Amino acid sequence: MPTRRKPSRRTRALVGGAALAVAGAGVLGTVAANAADSSGAAPAAAPVAARNGDLVQSTHLTLDAATEAARAAVDAAEKDGRHVSVAVVDRNGNTLVTLRGDGAGPQSYASAERKAFTAVSWNAPTSELAERLEQTPNLKDIPGTLFLGGGTPVTAKGAPVAGIGVAGAPSGDLDEKYARAGAAALGR
């Protein structure tokens, strides 16, 4: 049997170094593969939970309640032979429901939304806010608002939770009457 020569120290160092490099590359590749998603980007950081003392609760009108209020406003207008659009927005001014009554003008849809937004933003009927324009005319420059009668806020525990806007009747007073009818339907 032939005798085997023992590898030299230099050969052992080279082979050992190469083996370490291959093992290290494999570990590094595994870690990198686990850290990246299919796009090659690093994973998102875990969400951070806010402390209870850093949170505020708010109350919002349900979709069913908003629909009921809008329907009541349209019905009140139809009883008077008026063709209107009605919008109900939540506390943040986001539209929940918009109903365009049969025969309502095309401009009434957007006007109703803006009146509802204005009413909830200031927690006041828009007819009241229209009077404020005499002292502060630049209020009308605030985006998304409309300072014409026809919007009314809906409150819970003294805070606004929604706004109802009506547009399309011959006057802001009538629009606001129908908006109040919608709000009153929620109090029944």
N, C-alpha and C positions, 0 to 999 in steps of 0.2 A: 504494500500500500504506500502510495507516495506520501511524503510528508508535506504538510501544509505550512506554508510560511505565514508567520504572523504579520498582519499589515503594519506598515510603519506608523509612527506617531502622526506624521503629516497626513497620511491617507485617512487615518481614523478621524482627525480633526476636520478634514474636508468633508468626509461622508457625514459626520455628526452635524456639522454646520448646515449642510444641504438638507438633512432630515429635519432639523429645527426650522429652517426656512420654509419647507413644505408644510410642516405642521402649523407653523404660525400663520401662513397664508390661508390655510384651510379654516382655522379658527377665526381669523379676521374676516374672511369671506362669509362665514356663517353668521357672524355678528352683524355684518353689513346687510346681508340678505334679510335677516329678521328685523332690522331697523328700518328698512325701506319698504314702501308699498310698491304696487306695480308700476307707478310712474317714476319711481326712483327717488321720490321725496321722503324726507324723514317723517315719522308719524307725528300727528298733532299732539300737543301736550294735553294731559288729562284735565278735565274741567275743574275749576276751583269753586267750591261751595261758598256762598256769601253767608255772613253771620246774620242771625235773626234780627239783630239790632240795625242792620243795614238795609232792611226790606220795608216796603210800604205796601199795604193791601189797598186795592181799589175795588169798587163795585161797578159792575157793568150790567146793562140791560140784556136780557136773553133775546135770542133771535125770534122766538115765539112772541114775546112781549112787544118787540119792535114791529113785527108784522101786524099784531093786533092794533097797535096805535096807528100805524099807517092806514090800515083798512078803515078804522073808525074816522079818521080825518077825511079820507076819500068819500066815505058814506055821508058824512055831514055836508060836504060840498055838493054831492049829488042830490041830496034832499032839497037844496036851494037852487038846483039847476045849474051849478057851476062845474066847470071842467078844470081840474087841477092836477098837479103832480105833488107827491109827498115824499120826503126823504127823512129817514131816521138815522142819526149817527150815534156812535158810542161816545163814551167819555173822552176818548182821544181824538174825536172828530172823524173817525173812520166810518164810512157808510155801511150800515147794516142792511137796510131795506130802502128801495125806491120804487114807488108805484106811480105810473103815469096813467092818470084817468083817461077814459075814452074822450077824445076830442080836446085834450089838453094841448096847449101850444108847445112847439119844440123847445122854446127857451125856458119853459117852466121847469124842466127836469134839472138842469144845472142850477137854476136859481133856488130851487127847493133845497138842494144839497148845501149850497153856500149859506142860506139862511139858517139851516139846522146847525151847521158848523159854527156860525157866528153866535147863535144862542147858547150852545154848550160852552163855547170858549169863554164867554163873559158871564155865564150863568144868569142871563137876563133875556127878556123878550126883545126881539129885534126892533120893535117899534120904540121901545124905551132907548135902545142904543142909537137909533136914528136921531133922536132928539139930542144926544150927546155930541153929534157931529157939529152942532152949532158952536160949541166951546172948543172942540178938538177936531177940526176938519181932516187932519191927516190920518185919522183912524181908518178912513175908507181905503187907504193905501196898503193896508195889511193884506197879504195874499190870502185868497180863499174866502174872504169875508164878503158879506152883502148886508148893508145897513138899511134894509127896507122892512116894513112890517111883514110878518108871516112866519117868524121863527119863535119857538118857545123852548126853554130848557125843561128837562125832567130831572127831578132831584130825589135823593134818598138820604135821609139823615142830614139834610141841609147842604149836601154836596151834589154837584151836577153829575148825572150818570148817563145822560143822553140829550140830544137835541132833536126837535121835530121841526122841519121846515115845510112850508106849503107855498106854492106859487101857481099863478094862473087865473086867480079870481080878479075881478076888475079893480080891487084895492087891497092894500096891505092889511087894512083892518079886517077884511073878510078872510084873507089868507091866514091871519093870526087867529081868528075865531076858529077856523078849521084845525089849525095846529093845536090849539087848546082842547078841542074836542078829542083829538088823538091822545093827548096827554091825560085827559080825564078818563079815558077808557082804561088806563093803567091803574087808576085809583079805585076802581070798582071792586 
